[in-house]
Amino acid sequence: MRERIALEKRYAESHEIYLGGFSQDVPIYLDLAGKYGSPVLEVGCGTGRVIQRLAKAGYDAHGIDTHRPSLELARERLRPWRGRAHVADHDMRHSPLSTRFRVALVTLHAFNAFIEIEEQRLFLRNLRRSLSDGAIVAIDCFYPLALAKPELAGEWREIERTHGGRSVVVRDRREMLTPLLERRTQVFRIDGGPETEWVSHRRHVTAGQLAALLEEAGFDDPRWMAGYDAQTLQPAAADDAPATPFTMLADS
Ligand SMILES: C[S@@+](CC[C@H](N)C(=O)[O-])C[C@H]1O[C@@H](n2cnc3c(N)ncnc32)[C@H](O)[C@@H]1O
């Protein structure tokens, strides 16, 4: 048990270092918050990278996640913005939140953690219930590396990142177990410490599939952009299946 807790903590720390320098998604989220206002909800807030940027910019920002060690790091990081940055352990598959948000951000592939379609449906229904009418949702979806670059399927890659004076070296392997299900194996080492293995699964969803799920859950006008490039924003059609990561927007 103690070993499991230590492993979970190391995983949260490695995430903090690994993603610490990532900010490509932030401009679009600040733009949505600017247009639609507070309060803003982030689903899958992890260690608070995006919430921090929203709170710094003056928005009332709420993050939810189910990984407690990440939430602990988020609380530490967000201490200077305590009045308007909040995080909580909440799983939207199980129940909506009582606050009605103006903006919901499902950041950096959190939606792809839902493997079963019924989990996706429950999540989207509860998310719709947590938004006021006239609000907006943005969902950032991954595109599997093994589909984008089949030559890398099952191959180990080594990635090194530094942030805040700390470093993480990650050996990373992706493989498709089914046409939609990716298994990701990561072996990471923080600041030259012990190696830790972490295995996770993500489900690939196409833009057309996600648009249909959003409409079924009560959202309107689903539209998507490649990555975070608002210039590519386009209405979602049933057979849209971009071979890139994409961000889906829809209205409530
Ligand atoms: C790739 S991390 C991204 C973290 C953060 N959004 C960032 O960009 O720095 C995905 C996050 O989704 C969270 N997550 C997975 N399932 C979740 C669920 N059912 N509810 C809330 N968060 C979830 C994970 O714990 C993880 O922190």
The ligand as a Tripos MOL2 file, in Angstrom:
@<TRIPOS>MOLECULE
LIG
   27    29     1     0     0
SMALL
NO_CHARGES

@<TRIPOS>ATOM
      1 C1         -2.6920   14.2090  -19.2170 C.3       1 LIG1
      2 S1         -3.2750   14.6780  -17.6390 S.3       1 LIG1
      3 C2         -3.4750   16.4160  -17.8950 C.3       1 LIG1
      4 C3         -3.3510   17.2390  -16.6350 C.3       1 LIG1
      5 C4         -3.6150   18.7470  -16.8080 C.3       1 LIG1
      6 N1         -4.8900   19.0080  -17.4720 N.3       1 LIG1
      7 C5         -2.5300   19.4170  -17.6000 C.2       1 LIG1
      8 O1         -2.7530   19.6600  -18.7770 O.co2     1 LIG1
      9 O2         -1.4590   19.7080  -17.0490 O.co2     1 LIG1
     10 C6         -4.9550   14.0610  -17.6380 C.3       1 LIG1
     11 C7         -5.6360   14.2260  -16.2890 C.3       1 LIG1
     12 O3         -6.9660   13.7050  -16.3680 O.3       1 LIG1
     13 C8         -7.2700   13.1800  -15.0980 C.3       1 LIG1
     14 N2         -8.4610   12.3030  -15.1390 N.ar      1 LIG1
     15 C9         -8.5650   11.0430  -15.6130 C.ar      1 LIG1
     16 N3         -9.8030   10.5600  -15.4060 N.ar      1 LIG1
     17 C10       -10.5110   11.5510  -14.8050 C.ar      1 LIG1
     18 C11       -11.8550   11.6770  -14.3340 C.ar      1 LIG1
     19 N4        -12.7370   10.6870  -14.4430 N.pl3     1 LIG1
     20 N5        -12.2290   12.8460  -13.7650 N.ar      1 LIG1
     21 C12       -11.3450   13.8820  -13.6350 C.ar      1 LIG1
     22 N6        -10.0630   13.8120  -14.0580 N.ar      1 LIG1
     23 C13        -9.6550   12.6680  -14.6260 C.ar      1 LIG1
     24 C14        -5.9950   12.4550  -14.7080 C.3       1 LIG1
     25 O4         -5.9390   12.1740  -13.3240 O.3       1 LIG1
     26 C15        -4.9450   13.4730  -15.1660 C.3       1 LIG1
     27 O5         -4.6190   14.3650  -14.1290 O.3       1 LIG1
@<TRIPOS>BOND
     1     1     2 1
     2     2     3 1
     3     2    10 1
     4     3     4 1
     5     4     5 1
     6     5     6 1
     7     5     7 1
     8     7     8 2
     9     7     9 1
    10    10    11 1
    11    11    12 1
    12    11    26 1
    13    12    13 1
    14    13    14 1
    15    13    24 1
    16    14    15 ar
    17    14    23 ar
    18    15    16 ar
    19    16    17 ar
    20    17    18 ar
    21    17    23 ar
    22    18    19 1
    23    18    20 ar
    24    20    21 ar
    25    21    22 ar
    26    22    23 ar
    27    24    25 1
    28    24    26 1
    29    26    27 1
@<TRIPOS>SUBSTRUCTURE
     1 LIG1         1 GROUP 0 **** ****
